[in-house]
Amino acid sequence: MKSARLSLRIHERSDELVRRAAEQAQVPVGRFVEAAAVHAAERVLADRAQFVLADDDWDAFTRMLDRPVRDLPDLERADAAWEQHFGGAG
């Protein structure tokens, strides 16, 4: 796997804390910081890809998804214009 360089500035107290934690985990500081950053990034992105609903809200949501499809002529015209202009599906 190709590696990339990430440069950042942190407060001295944060640096000391990270270095101490990496030492306790017995991993290099760079690997410790990478793992923590990747974990945080996955959580942030998961929050945008997944959502949690209460049972009643989930039932209402799935009922909406199960409704028959409606014709949307304005959307169909916009899609046709997109395809004509850009030469592909929108």
ROTOR-615667 format. One record per residue (C-alpha): residue number from 0; x, z, y. Coordinates in Angstrom, 3 decimals. Layout:
// residues N
+-----+----------+----------+----------+
| num |        X |        Z |        Y |
+-----+----------+----------+----------+
| NUM |        X |        Z |        Y |
...
+-----+----------+----------+----------+
// end
This chain:
// residues 90
+-----+----------+----------+----------+
| num |        X |        Z |        Y |
+-----+----------+----------+----------+
|   0 |    0.000 |    0.000 |    0.000 |
|   1 |    1.343 |   -0.958 |    3.394 |
|   2 |    1.746 |    1.956 |    5.770 |
|   3 |    1.022 |    2.076 |    9.493 |
|   4 |    2.371 |    4.330 |   12.204 |
|   5 |    0.089 |    6.681 |   14.153 |
|   6 |    1.525 |    8.520 |   17.121 |
|   7 |   -0.213 |   11.471 |   18.739 |
|   8 |    0.464 |   14.384 |   21.015 |
|   9 |   -0.862 |   17.846 |   20.183 |
|  10 |   -0.507 |   21.308 |   21.678 |
|  11 |    2.360 |   23.434 |   20.420 |
|  12 |   -0.018 |   25.963 |   18.871 |
|  13 |   -1.801 |   23.166 |   16.985 |
|  14 |    1.528 |   21.788 |   15.813 |
|  15 |    2.579 |   25.188 |   14.503 |
|  16 |   -0.742 |   25.647 |   12.727 |
|  17 |   -0.614 |   22.207 |   11.099 |
|  18 |    2.992 |   22.653 |    9.999 |
|  19 |    2.238 |   26.082 |    8.532 |
|  20 |   -0.780 |   24.743 |    6.655 |
|  21 |    1.162 |   21.738 |    5.326 |
|  22 |    3.885 |   24.083 |    4.121 |
|  23 |    1.316 |   26.276 |    2.362 |
|  24 |   -0.231 |   23.175 |    0.768 |
|  25 |    3.280 |   22.059 |   -0.235 |
|  26 |    2.863 |   18.570 |    1.214 |
|  27 |    4.725 |   16.749 |    3.992 |
|  28 |    3.181 |   17.203 |    7.435 |
|  29 |    2.393 |   13.486 |    7.731 |
|  30 |    0.502 |   13.482 |    4.449 |
|  31 |   -1.350 |   16.663 |    5.427 |
|  32 |   -2.394 |   15.211 |    8.800 |
|  33 |   -3.390 |   11.897 |    7.185 |
|  34 |   -5.580 |   13.637 |    4.593 |
|  35 |   -7.271 |   15.775 |    7.252 |
|  36 |   -7.845 |   12.775 |    9.541 |
|  37 |   -9.230 |   10.618 |    6.721 |
|  38 |  -11.544 |   13.432 |    5.641 |
|  39 |  -12.833 |   13.843 |    9.209 |
|  40 |  -13.265 |   10.075 |    9.605 |
|  41 |  -15.238 |    9.839 |    6.356 |
|  42 |  -17.549 |   12.633 |    7.508 |
|  43 |  -18.149 |   10.956 |   10.879 |
|  44 |  -18.851 |    7.582 |    9.297 |
|  45 |  -21.050 |    9.104 |    6.583 |
|  46 |  -23.180 |   10.660 |    9.313 |
|  47 |  -23.894 |    7.151 |   10.514 |
|  48 |  -24.572 |    5.725 |    7.039 |
|  49 |  -26.588 |    8.564 |    5.546 |
|  50 |  -29.383 |   10.676 |    6.894 |
|  51 |  -31.329 |   13.611 |    5.571 |
|  52 |  -35.064 |   14.000 |    5.977 |
|  53 |  -37.457 |   16.781 |    5.149 |
|  54 |  -39.742 |   15.960 |    2.223 |
|  55 |  -42.724 |   15.100 |    4.456 |
|  56 |  -40.593 |   12.881 |    6.681 |
|  57 |  -39.061 |   11.164 |    3.638 |
|  58 |  -42.550 |   10.452 |    2.275 |
|  59 |  -43.613 |    8.950 |    5.618 |
|  60 |  -40.423 |    6.876 |    5.768 |
|  61 |  -40.871 |    5.459 |    2.264 |
|  62 |  -44.549 |    4.684 |    2.974 |
|  63 |  -43.431 |    2.607 |    5.958 |
|  64 |  -40.881 |    0.787 |    3.808 |
|  65 |  -43.514 |    0.073 |    1.165 |
|  66 |  -45.972 |   -1.518 |    3.609 |
|  67 |  -46.561 |   -5.258 |    3.220 |
|  68 |  -44.300 |   -7.523 |    5.229 |
|  69 |  -45.772 |   -8.718 |    8.526 |
|  70 |  -45.263 |  -12.131 |   10.057 |
|  71 |  -43.188 |  -11.842 |   13.199 |
|  72 |  -43.309 |  -15.250 |   14.885 |
|  73 |  -41.111 |  -14.224 |   17.821 |
|  74 |  -38.428 |  -13.012 |   15.428 |
|  75 |  -38.728 |  -16.185 |   13.360 |
|  76 |  -38.268 |  -18.317 |   16.509 |
|  77 |  -35.262 |  -16.253 |   17.543 |
|  78 |  -33.741 |  -16.666 |   14.069 |
|  79 |  -34.324 |  -20.433 |   14.175 |
|  80 |  -32.696 |  -20.620 |   17.617 |
|  81 |  -29.731 |  -18.561 |   16.348 |
|  82 |  -29.254 |  -20.885 |   13.386 |
|  83 |  -29.500 |  -23.969 |   15.590 |
|  84 |  -27.037 |  -22.588 |   18.132 |
|  85 |  -24.516 |  -20.937 |   15.813 |
|  86 |  -25.036 |  -23.002 |   12.649 |
|  87 |  -25.715 |  -20.081 |   10.316 |
|  88 |  -28.110 |  -17.318 |    9.408 |
|  89 |  -28.398 |  -14.479 |   11.893 |
+-----+----------+----------+----------+
// end
